[in-house]
Amino acid sequence: MTAATEARTMRAAIFEGPGRLVISERPIPQLHAPDDVLIEVEACGVCGTDVHILSDPPGHPGTPGCVLGHEFVGRVRGVGAEARDVAVGDRVVVAPNLSCGTCAACKKGLTAHCERFTTIGIFRDGGMASHVVVPALACHQIADDLPAQVAALVEPLSCVFNGIQQAKLVPGETVVVIGAGAIGLMFLALLRAGGASRVVVVEPGELRRGIALEMGADYALDPRDAGFAEAVENALGGAGADVVVDAVGSQLPAAIELAAPRGRVLLFGMDAHARGALPQVEITRRELVVFGTYVGDHTFPDTIRVLESGVIDLAPLVSHWVSLEELPETLDEIRGGSAVKAVIDLTRGA
């Protein structure tokens, strides 16, 4: 037990219902199950899912009364009697999506499609607090020297890594990434590191276009510009892209239009309200392959290895490194488009 855990309460970001986030006191969680692990949190990312949960009406379900936060890194401060392969003092990141292991999907190895799927930080208490209790099987060790604000990005990067595996990029291929939020920028970084010869980012926000160029995009184009279609054509050398990523969740028609014959279209972003007209004949005639890609629970080890190796640098996309008390104001900035990726430093106060 550390001095911090000897205290009986902690500050936590709690989802209280549609549109309601409260920063208030919570009891420090205790070990209950034999495989429980107590983590002292260093940093926790703010995901677009958190913003959707806090919308009114909500754009994503969540459990009222739950401590938010599913993207976090911290130190193990306690372990249950049956916790395996994790020890007090380990620095870990947490794979927050928990599956039952016994349903039909789990038995096929499709754990992301578990019939009893649940998520730390969405349906049970998560990492927007100084301490959290998680199952040992969710913990993955990570290097001590990786900055906390980067280590906290393992969870979203693992989801992107899952998409990269589906896209099967061949070195020298061309890529278009639609949307330069945190996810789009992660796709940019991994696709560039994977050997893409040319990467074009499509993004209306000037701030995000600038970060995309800093992170290796060859072109960052505003889709609202009058000459956008010609600019994309020139950027791709007169041909479509071998791989097109929709990191927004509503851009399938545009992605199909930008793809080369036999190109791959990767759909990552999720917008339950998107109902764009689908040019199906273009998929058939140009023999396009369209992938849906979801969470990356099985990709945590590879994702950690990529970050530890230094092959990619995600530091430029962390636009806000804030205290827990600054979270409400930061959420307003995210909603207003003046933030790219916010990460909460749980080791400091306001």
CORWO-V313890 format. One record per pair of residues at least 12 apart in sequence whose C-alpha atoms are under 8 Angstrom apart, sorted by the first residue. I is the first residue (numbers start at 0). GAP is how many residues later the second one is. Records with the same first field share a line. If there is no record, write none. Layout:
I: GAP / GAP
//
This chain:
0: 76 / 77
1: 75
4: 23
6: 21
7: 19 / 20
8: 16 / 17 / 18 / 19
9: 15 / 16 / 17 / 18 / 119 / 120 / 121
10: 12 / 13 / 14 / 15 / 118 / 119
11: 12 / 13 / 14 / 55 / 116 / 117 / 118 / 312
12: 54 / 55 / 115 / 116 / 311
13: 50 / 51 / 52 / 53 / 54
14: 39 / 47 / 48 / 49 / 50 / 51 / 52 / 53
15: 48 / 49 / 50
16: 37 / 47 / 48
17: 35 / 36 / 37 / 38 / 39 / 40
18: 34 / 35 / 36 / 37 / 38 / 39
19: 34
20: 33 / 307
22: 301 / 302
27: 103 / 104
28: 102 / 103 / 104
29: 103
30: 47 / 48 / 49 / 102
31: 48
32: 47
33: 46 / 47 / 48 / 49
34: 44 / 45 / 46 / 47 / 48 / 49 / 100 / 101
35: 43 / 44 / 46 / 47 / 97 / 98 / 99 / 100
36: 39 / 40 / 41 / 42 / 43 / 46 / 96 / 97 / 98 / 99
37: 38 / 39 / 40 / 41 / 93 / 94 / 95 / 96
38: 35 / 36 / 37 / 38 / 39 / 92 / 93 / 94 / 95
39: 34 / 35 / 36 / 37 / 90 / 91 / 92
40: 31 / 32 / 33 / 34 / 86 / 88 / 89 / 90 / 91 / 305 / 306
41: 30 / 31 / 32 / 33 / 88 / 106 / 303 / 304 / 305
42: 29 / 30 / 31 / 84 / 105 / 106 / 109 / 300 / 301 / 302 / 303 / 304
43: 25 / 26 / 27 / 28 / 29 / 83 / 84 / 105 / 108 / 299 / 300 / 301 / 302
44: 24 / 25 / 26 / 27 / 104 / 107 / 108 / 296 / 297 / 298 / 299
45: 23 / 25 / 295 / 296 / 297 / 298
46: 22 / 24 / 294
49: 18 / 19 / 72
50: 280 / 284
58: 213
60: 61
61: 60 / 61
62: 59 / 60 / 61
65: 55 / 56 / 57 / 58 / 59 / 60
66: 54 / 55 / 57 / 58 / 59 / 60 / 61 / 62
67: 53 / 54 / 57 / 58 / 59 / 60
68: 51 / 52 / 53 / 56 / 57 / 58 / 59
69: 24 / 26 / 49 / 50 / 51 / 52 / 56 / 57 / 85
70: 23 / 25 / 56 / 81 / 82 / 83 / 84 / 85
71: 21 / 22 / 55 / 79 / 80 / 81 / 83
72: 18 / 19 / 20 / 21 / 75 / 78 / 79
73: 17 / 18 / 19
74: 13 / 14 / 15 / 16 / 17
75: 12 / 13 / 14 / 15 / 16
76: 12
82: 52 / 53 / 54
83: 52 / 53
84: 51
85: 50 / 53 / 55
89: 51
90: 50 / 51 / 52 / 53
91: 47 / 48 / 49 / 50
92: 46 / 47 / 48 / 49 / 58 / 59 / 61 / 62
93: 44 / 45 / 46 / 61
94: 43 / 44 / 45 / 60 / 202 / 205
95: 23 / 24 / 25 / 42 / 59
96: 15 / 20 / 21 / 22 / 23 / 200
97: 19 / 20 / 21 / 22 / 40
98: 12 / 13 / 15 / 17 / 18 / 19
99: 14 / 15 / 16 / 17
100: 13
102: 12 / 13
110: 186
111: 182 / 183 / 184 / 185
119: 14
127: 196 / 216 / 218
128: 195 / 217
129: 216 / 217
139: 160 / 161
141: 162 / 166
142: 165
145: 162
148: 166 / 169 / 172 / 194 / 195 / 196
149: 164 / 165
150: 156
151: 191
153: 146 / 149 / 150 / 153
154: 141 / 145
155: 27
156: 26 / 29 / 146
157: 137 / 138 / 139 / 141 / 142 / 145
158: 135 / 136 / 137 / 138 / 140
159: 23 / 26 / 27 / 135 / 136
160: 29 / 135 / 138 / 142
161: 131 / 132 / 133 / 134 / 137
162: 103 / 105 / 130 / 131
163: 23 / 26 / 27
165: 125 / 127
166: 76 / 97 / 99 / 124
168: 22 / 25 / 26 / 27 / 74
169: 24 / 25 / 26
170: 23 / 24 / 25 / 26
171: 23 / 24 / 25 / 26
172: 22 / 23 / 24 / 25 / 68 / 69 / 70
173: 22 / 23 / 24 / 25 / 62 / 67 / 68 / 69
174: 16 / 21 / 23 / 24 / 25 / 66 / 67 / 68 / 69 / 70
175: 23 / 24 / 25 / 26 / 65 / 67 / 68 / 69 / 82
176: 22 / 23 / 24 / 25 / 67 / 68 / 69 / 70
177: 23 / 24 / 25 / 66 / 67 / 68 / 69 / 70 / 73 / 77
178: 22 / 23 / 24 / 67 / 68 / 69
179: 21 / 22 / 23 / 28 / 29 / 32 / 67
180: 27 / 66 / 159 / 160
181: 135 / 158 / 159
182: 64
183: 61 / 63
184: 27 / 30 / 132
185: 128
186: 58
187: 13 / 24 / 27 / 28 / 29
188: 26 / 27 / 123 / 124 / 125
189: 122
191: 24
192: 118 / 119
197: 19 / 20 / 38
198: 17 / 18 / 19 / 20
199: 17 / 18 / 19 / 20 / 21 / 32 / 35 / 36
200: 16 / 18 / 19 / 20
201: 18 / 19 / 20 / 21
202: 17 / 18 / 19 / 20
203: 17 / 18 / 19 / 20
204: 17 / 132
206: 131
207: 132
208: 12
210: 105 / 106
213: 102
214: 98 / 101
218: 16
238: 21
239: 18 / 19 / 20 / 21
240: 17 / 18 / 19 / 22
241: 17 / 18 / 19 / 20 / 21 / 22
242: 16 / 20 / 21 / 22 / 23
243: 12 / 14 / 15 / 19 / 20 / 21 / 22
244: 20 / 21 / 22 / 23
245: 19 / 20 / 21 / 22 / 23
246: 20 / 21 / 22
247: 20 / 21 / 22 / 23
248: 18 / 19 / 20 / 21 / 22 / 25
249: 19 / 20 / 21 / 24 / 25 / 26
250: 25
251: 15 / 24 / 26
252: 23 / 24 / 25 / 26
255: 23 / 26 / 27 / 32
258: 29
259: 26 / 28
260: 25 / 26 / 27
261: 24 / 25 / 26 / 27
262: 24 / 25 / 26
263: 24 / 25 / 26 / 27
264: 23 / 24 / 25 / 26
265: 24 / 25 / 26 / 27
266: 23 / 24 / 25 / 26
267: 24 / 25 / 26
316: 23 / 24
317: 22 / 23 / 24 / 25
318: 20 / 21 / 22 / 23
319: 19 / 20 / 21 / 22 / 23
320: 21 / 22 / 23 / 24
321: 20 / 21 / 22 / 23
322: 21 / 22 / 23 / 25 / 26 / 27
323: 20 / 21 / 22 / 25 / 26
324: 24 / 25
325: 24
326: 17
329: 12
//
